[in-house]
Amino acid sequence: MTPRTESAPVPAPAPSDTPRDELLQSVVDVARAIFGAAASSVLLLDEEADELVFRAVSGEGQEFLVGRRFPAGRGIAGWVATSGEPMVVDDLAADPSFDRSLAESTAYVPNSLMAAPLISDARVLGVLEVLDASPQARSSVRELDLLAMFARQAAAALRVITPDPLAVASAGRALEGAPRAGARRLLGSLEQVLRGTG
């Protein structure tokens, strides 16, 4: 009998083409485009394990981060998930809530971060993060409001069965050259999905 190796890493799950995974990937792709960011990710809360799990990533880390887990109370994402409040930090090096060792474990250490909770029915489902957004997005309260609104719509869509995630994906592809108009179209598509399945 071959002895078990306790320290063998658990491989990240392969990307899935379920409606939920397609929706989440559309969310991060569109969020990254809206804010001109280096990366965007959705982390969902695993309540049983008390962990946040990378479920979709666009940009830096997208090849290997999906499936990675960390304790739900760590870092800025943990604070956003716990508090249910959005947060923007322009200089992460100077922010005491930034967990640098956690960022280093993902192989990408950002300089700035915007994060908003995914909330539906007063329950936090996870966090939408945007890393190293353009300076205009980082300095504008309206941009953080847009991120929070976008996260609310995405969370609401995650709570229902979405028979046609392609409506969301097609809205995401419309972002070329018109990020804010594309964002509004995406929000409209998410609302249509909700109305059609609610």
Secondary structure, 3 states (H helix, E strand, C coil): CCCCCCCCCCCCCCCCCCHHHHHHHHHHHHHHHHCCCCEEEEEEEECCCCEEEEEEEEECCCCCCCCCEEECCCHHHHHHHHHCCCEEECCHHHCCCCCHHHHHHCCCCCCCEEEEEEEECCEEEEEEEEECCCHHHHHCHHHHHHHHHHHHHHHHHHCCCCCCCHHHHHHHHCCCCCHHHHHHHHHHHHHHHHHHHC
